[in-house]
Amino acid sequence: MKTISKCLLVLFVFLGTLSFAQQYYDVQWKKIAEGYKNGEFKSSLPLILEIQKKAIKDNNAPQLIKSLKAEFGIYKETHDDTKNDYASAFFRKIKETETQLKNNDLLFFKILEIEFFEEYFNRTRYEIQNRTNTAEGTIFEIETWTKLDYKNYYTQKFAELLLLDAKLKNVKLEFYKEALGENADYDYYPTLYDWKLKKNIDFLNNQAVFTKDELVANRADIKSLYENLISFNKGNPQLYFQHQKLMFENNIKTDDKFLQKQIDIVNSPENGEYKILIVKSIAQELQQKSEFKEAIRWIEKIKAEYPNSKLLSNLVYLENTIKQPFVGVFYEE
């Protein structure tokens, strides 16, 4: 009995410590959010750096990652880099952080690194595209990187992650949602494997990195990655990636059967609320063809199938515009 009592005491102390630590993070992030509202980005940086230090001490990977994203966000908002070395210093910190993480946290962070580079590339791509492609830059000289440096970096990172696919498939992305921030699309990426493949697709489809001929050559790989995502998943994620693949192919070349293919997905035996968003696309296309009754029929059908879904709010405005068309009358003198 004494042993059990001691174990319970240790458990209560541990849970109390976790609760206190989480309360600290919640309070600090609330202060930072208030600063953002007032446009005080730079003044929030000391609080963010404090969170980083505590997260390292607490071995709290989600909070550490969230604070790094917030720090980089301030850099993007303020563009305060008079010495032209902030990015190098930040990515040096990224590399140092990677050495402090283990197991699933490390796997997550390896993919997140790609997102940091994506954001930096998108912000400075016009400068990057005007540089001569030498492909000699190191990560600590990122301010001088060329487009070829980025292409080589991405290619190397995805090659490394390919070797980790078996592990990535077993790590739920949901655990890291707090670090990622609010984004409904994450609901369709159950694992780190799904998230990594989506990052890979975005890279292969990046018009700022690849030439027109390279983009055409990449299409086969993109379709293959979508097929992997579809076969690996069930329910909402599978429906989501089926629809994404369909839209990707339709963007390459307008498909006369695009409407029917969307209908086929909705009529498939796979269940999932994402069908509501596919029906929205179907109804919009029917509306453009002036097939209003058929559009309403699809909306009413999907509402009956998923009456309690939060996604139904996406159909409200569309349904109202179809049922109550607006007529504008303009007078010209």
C-alpha positions as CSV (number, residue, x, y, z in Angstrom):
1,M,0.0,0.0,0.0
2,K,2.9,2.4,0.9
3,T,4.4,1.7,-2.5
4,I,1.1,2.5,-4.3
5,S,0.7,5.6,-2.3
6,K,4.2,6.8,-3.2
7,C,3.5,6.1,-6.9
8,L,0.3,8.0,-6.8
9,L,2.1,10.9,-5.0
10,V,4.8,11.0,-7.7
11,L,2.1,10.9,-10.4
12,F,0.1,13.8,-8.9
13,V,3.3,15.9,-8.6
14,F,4.2,15.1,-12.2
15,L,0.7,16.0,-13.5
16,G,0.8,19.2,-11.4
17,T,4.1,20.2,-12.9
18,L,2.8,19.6,-16.4
19,S,-0.3,21.7,-15.7
20,F,1.8,24.6,-14.3
21,A,4.2,24.5,-17.3
22,Q,1.3,24.5,-19.7
23,Q,-0.3,27.4,-17.8
24,Y,3.0,29.3,-18.2
25,Y,3.0,28.8,-22.0
26,D,-0.7,29.7,-22.3
27,V,-0.1,33.0,-20.5
28,Q,2.9,33.9,-22.5
29,W,1.3,33.1,-25.9
30,K,-1.7,35.2,-24.8
31,K,0.6,38.2,-24.2
32,I,2.2,37.6,-27.6
33,A,-1.2,37.5,-29.3
34,E,-2.2,40.8,-27.7
35,G,1.1,42.3,-29.0
36,Y,0.3,41.0,-32.5
37,K,-3.1,42.7,-32.4
38,N,-1.5,46.0,-31.6
39,G,1.0,45.6,-34.4
40,E,3.8,45.2,-31.8
41,F,5.7,42.4,-33.5
42,K,9.3,43.1,-32.4
43,S,8.4,43.8,-28.8
44,S,7.0,40.2,-28.6
45,L,10.4,38.7,-29.5
46,P,11.8,38.6,-26.0
47,L,8.8,36.7,-24.8
48,I,9.2,34.2,-27.7
49,L,12.8,33.7,-26.8
50,E,11.9,33.1,-23.2
51,I,9.5,30.4,-24.3
52,Q,12.3,28.8,-26.4
53,K,14.6,28.6,-23.4
54,K,11.9,27.1,-21.1
55,A,10.8,24.7,-23.8
56,I,14.4,23.4,-24.2
57,K,14.6,23.1,-20.4
58,D,11.2,21.3,-20.2
59,N,12.1,19.1,-23.3
60,N,8.8,20.4,-24.8
61,A,9.3,19.9,-28.5
62,P,5.9,21.3,-29.7
63,Q,6.4,24.6,-27.7
64,L,10.0,24.9,-28.9
65,I,8.9,24.4,-32.5
66,K,6.0,26.8,-32.1
67,S,8.3,29.5,-30.7
68,L,10.7,29.0,-33.6
69,K,7.9,29.5,-36.1
70,A,6.8,32.7,-34.2
71,E,10.3,34.0,-34.2
72,F,10.7,33.5,-38.0
73,G,7.2,35.0,-38.5
74,I,8.4,38.3,-36.8
75,Y,11.4,38.4,-39.1
76,K,9.1,38.0,-42.1
77,E,6.7,40.7,-40.8
78,T,9.4,43.3,-39.9
79,H,12.0,42.6,-42.6
80,D,14.5,44.0,-40.1
81,D,17.9,42.6,-41.3
82,T,20.2,45.6,-41.8
83,K,23.3,43.3,-41.6
84,N,21.9,40.8,-44.0
85,D,22.7,37.9,-41.7
86,Y,19.4,37.2,-39.8
87,A,18.5,34.2,-42.0
88,S,21.9,32.6,-41.6
89,A,21.7,33.1,-37.9
90,F,18.2,31.7,-37.7
91,F,18.9,28.6,-39.8
92,R,22.0,28.0,-37.7
93,K,19.7,27.9,-34.8
94,I,17.5,25.4,-36.7
95,K,20.4,23.1,-37.1
96,E,21.3,23.4,-33.4
97,T,17.7,22.7,-32.5
98,E,17.7,19.5,-34.6
99,T,20.6,18.1,-32.5
100,Q,18.5,18.5,-29.3
101,L,15.5,16.5,-30.6
102,K,15.0,12.7,-30.6
103,N,12.6,10.1,-32.0
104,N,9.3,11.4,-33.3
105,D,10.1,15.0,-32.4
106,L,13.2,14.8,-34.6
107,L,11.2,13.3,-37.5
108,F,8.6,16.0,-37.3
109,F,11.3,18.7,-37.2
110,K,13.1,17.4,-40.2
111,I,9.9,17.9,-42.3
112,L,9.3,21.3,-40.6
113,E,12.7,22.5,-41.7
114,I,11.4,22.3,-45.3
115,E,8.6,24.7,-44.4
116,F,11.1,27.2,-43.0
117,F,13.0,27.1,-46.2
118,E,9.8,27.4,-48.3
119,E,8.8,30.5,-46.5
120,Y,12.2,32.1,-46.8
121,F,12.4,31.3,-50.5
122,N,9.0,32.7,-51.2
123,R,9.8,35.9,-49.4
124,T,13.1,36.4,-51.3
125,R,12.6,34.6,-54.5
126,Y,12.8,37.6,-56.8
127,E,16.3,38.4,-55.4
128,I,17.2,34.7,-55.6
129,Q,16.2,34.3,-59.3
130,N,18.5,37.2,-60.3
131,R,21.6,35.5,-58.9
132,T,23.9,33.4,-61.0
133,N,23.5,29.6,-60.4
134,T,26.8,28.6,-58.8
135,A,25.4,26.0,-56.3
136,E,28.3,26.6,-53.9
137,G,26.4,28.1,-50.9
138,T,26.4,26.6,-47.4
139,I,23.4,26.7,-45.2
140,F,25.2,29.4,-43.1
141,E,25.4,31.7,-46.2
142,I,21.7,31.4,-47.2
143,E,21.5,35.1,-48.0
144,T,23.6,34.4,-51.1
145,W,21.9,31.2,-52.2
146,T,20.8,30.8,-55.8
147,K,17.8,28.9,-57.2
148,L,20.0,25.9,-57.8
149,D,21.1,25.9,-54.2
150,Y,17.5,25.6,-53.1
151,K,16.7,23.0,-55.7
152,N,19.6,20.9,-54.5
153,Y,18.7,21.4,-50.9
154,Y,15.1,20.3,-51.4
155,T,16.2,17.3,-53.5
156,Q,18.7,16.2,-50.8
157,K,16.1,16.6,-48.0
158,F,13.4,14.6,-49.7
159,A,16.0,11.8,-50.5
160,E,16.9,11.6,-46.8
161,L,13.3,11.6,-45.7
162,L,12.5,8.8,-48.2
163,L,14.6,6.5,-46.1
164,L,12.5,7.3,-43.1
165,D,9.0,6.5,-44.6
166,A,8.4,3.4,-42.5
167,K,8.8,5.5,-39.3
168,L,6.9,8.6,-40.7
169,K,3.9,6.4,-41.3
170,N,3.6,5.6,-37.6
171,V,3.8,9.2,-36.3
172,K,0.5,11.1,-35.9
173,L,0.6,14.7,-37.1
174,E,-2.2,15.6,-34.6
175,F,0.3,15.6,-31.8
176,Y,2.1,18.6,-33.4
177,K,-1.0,20.7,-34.4
178,E,-0.3,23.2,-31.7
179,A,3.2,23.9,-33.2
180,L,1.8,24.1,-36.7
181,G,-0.9,26.6,-35.9
182,E,-4.5,26.8,-37.2
183,N,-5.0,25.2,-40.6
184,A,-8.0,23.0,-41.4
185,D,-6.0,21.2,-44.1
186,Y,-3.9,19.5,-41.5
187,D,-7.0,17.4,-40.7
188,Y,-6.4,15.6,-44.0
189,Y,-2.8,14.6,-43.1
190,P,-3.1,11.9,-40.4
191,T,0.7,11.1,-40.3
192,L,4.1,12.7,-40.9
193,Y,4.3,10.6,-44.1
194,D,1.2,12.3,-45.5
195,W,2.6,15.7,-44.6
196,K,6.0,14.9,-46.2
197,L,4.5,13.7,-49.5
198,K,2.4,16.9,-49.6
199,K,5.6,19.0,-49.2
200,N,7.2,16.9,-51.9
201,I,4.3,17.6,-54.3
202,D,4.5,21.4,-53.5
203,F,8.2,21.3,-54.3
204,L,7.8,19.5,-57.6
205,N,5.0,21.9,-58.6
206,N,7.0,25.0,-57.7
207,Q,7.1,27.3,-60.8
208,A,9.7,29.5,-59.2
209,V,12.2,26.6,-58.8
210,F,11.6,24.6,-62.0
211,T,11.6,25.5,-65.7
212,K,8.5,24.8,-67.8
213,D,10.0,21.6,-69.2
214,E,11.0,20.4,-65.7
215,L,7.5,21.1,-64.4
216,V,6.1,18.9,-67.3
217,A,8.6,16.2,-66.4
218,N,7.6,16.4,-62.7
219,R,4.0,15.6,-63.4
220,A,4.4,11.9,-63.5
221,D,6.1,12.0,-60.1
222,I,3.4,14.2,-58.6
223,K,0.7,11.8,-59.9
224,S,2.6,8.9,-58.3
225,L,2.8,10.7,-55.0
226,Y,-0.9,11.4,-55.0
227,E,-1.5,7.7,-55.8
228,N,0.6,6.8,-52.7
229,L,-1.4,9.1,-50.5
230,I,-4.7,7.7,-51.9
231,S,-3.8,4.1,-51.4
232,F,-2.3,4.7,-47.9
233,N,-5.4,6.5,-46.5
234,K,-9.1,5.9,-45.9
235,G,-12.0,8.2,-45.2
236,N,-11.6,11.9,-45.4
237,P,-7.9,11.9,-46.2
238,Q,-8.4,9.5,-49.1
239,L,-11.3,11.6,-50.5
240,Y,-9.2,14.8,-50.0
241,F,-6.3,13.4,-52.0
242,Q,-8.5,11.9,-54.7
243,H,-10.0,15.4,-55.2
244,Q,-6.6,17.1,-55.1
245,K,-5.2,14.7,-57.7
246,L,-8.3,15.3,-59.9
247,M,-7.9,19.1,-59.7
248,F,-4.2,18.9,-60.4
249,E,-4.9,16.9,-63.6
250,N,-7.7,19.2,-64.6
251,N,-5.4,22.2,-64.2
252,I,-2.9,20.6,-66.6
253,K,-5.5,20.0,-69.2
254,T,-9.2,20.8,-68.9
255,D,-11.0,17.5,-68.6
256,D,-14.5,17.3,-70.1
257,K,-15.3,14.6,-67.6
258,F,-14.1,16.6,-64.6
259,L,-17.7,17.1,-63.3
260,Q,-18.6,13.4,-63.7
261,K,-15.3,12.3,-62.0
262,Q,-16.1,14.5,-59.0
263,I,-19.6,12.9,-58.9
264,D,-18.0,9.5,-59.0
265,I,-15.9,10.3,-55.9
266,V,-19.0,11.5,-54.0
267,N,-20.9,8.3,-55.0
268,S,-18.0,6.0,-54.0
269,P,-18.4,3.7,-51.0
270,E,-15.8,5.6,-49.0
271,N,-17.4,7.7,-46.3
272,G,-16.2,11.1,-45.2
273,E,-17.4,14.7,-44.6
274,Y,-15.0,15.9,-47.2
275,K,-17.6,14.9,-49.7
276,I,-19.4,18.1,-48.7
277,L,-16.6,20.2,-50.2
278,I,-16.6,18.1,-53.4
279,V,-20.4,18.7,-53.7
280,K,-19.7,22.4,-53.3
281,S,-17.4,22.2,-56.4
282,I,-20.1,20.2,-58.2
283,A,-22.8,22.6,-57.4
284,Q,-20.7,25.6,-58.5
285,E,-20.1,24.0,-61.9
286,L,-23.8,23.1,-62.3
287,Q,-24.6,26.7,-61.4
288,Q,-22.3,28.0,-64.2
289,K,-24.2,25.7,-66.6
290,S,-27.5,27.2,-65.3
291,E,-28.5,23.7,-64.0
292,F,-29.9,25.2,-60.8
293,K,-32.3,22.5,-59.9
294,E,-29.6,19.8,-60.2
295,A,-27.2,21.9,-58.1
296,I,-29.8,22.3,-55.3
297,R,-30.5,18.6,-55.5
298,W,-26.9,17.8,-54.8
299,I,-26.7,20.3,-51.9
300,E,-29.8,18.9,-50.3
301,K,-28.6,15.3,-50.8
302,I,-25.3,15.9,-49.0
303,K,-27.0,17.9,-46.2
304,A,-29.2,14.9,-45.6
305,E,-26.2,12.6,-45.5
306,Y,-24.1,14.7,-43.1
307,P,-26.7,16.9,-41.2
308,N,-24.4,17.6,-38.2
309,S,-21.2,18.4,-40.1
310,K,-19.4,21.8,-39.5
311,L,-18.4,21.7,-43.2
312,L,-22.0,22.4,-44.2
313,S,-21.4,26.1,-43.5
314,N,-19.4,26.1,-46.8
315,L,-22.7,25.5,-48.7
316,V,-24.9,28.1,-47.1
317,Y,-23.9,31.1,-49.2
318,L,-23.8,29.0,-52.4
319,E,-27.3,27.6,-51.7
320,N,-28.7,31.0,-51.0
321,T,-27.3,32.5,-54.2
322,I,-28.8,29.7,-56.3
323,K,-32.2,29.9,-54.7
324,Q,-32.3,33.7,-54.6
325,P,-30.5,35.0,-57.6
326,F,-29.5,38.6,-57.5
327,V,-30.5,40.9,-60.4
328,G,-28.5,44.1,-60.8
329,V,-30.0,47.0,-62.8
330,F,-27.6,49.7,-63.9
331,Y,-28.6,53.1,-65.5
332,E,-26.4,55.1,-67.7
333,E,-27.1,58.7,-68.7
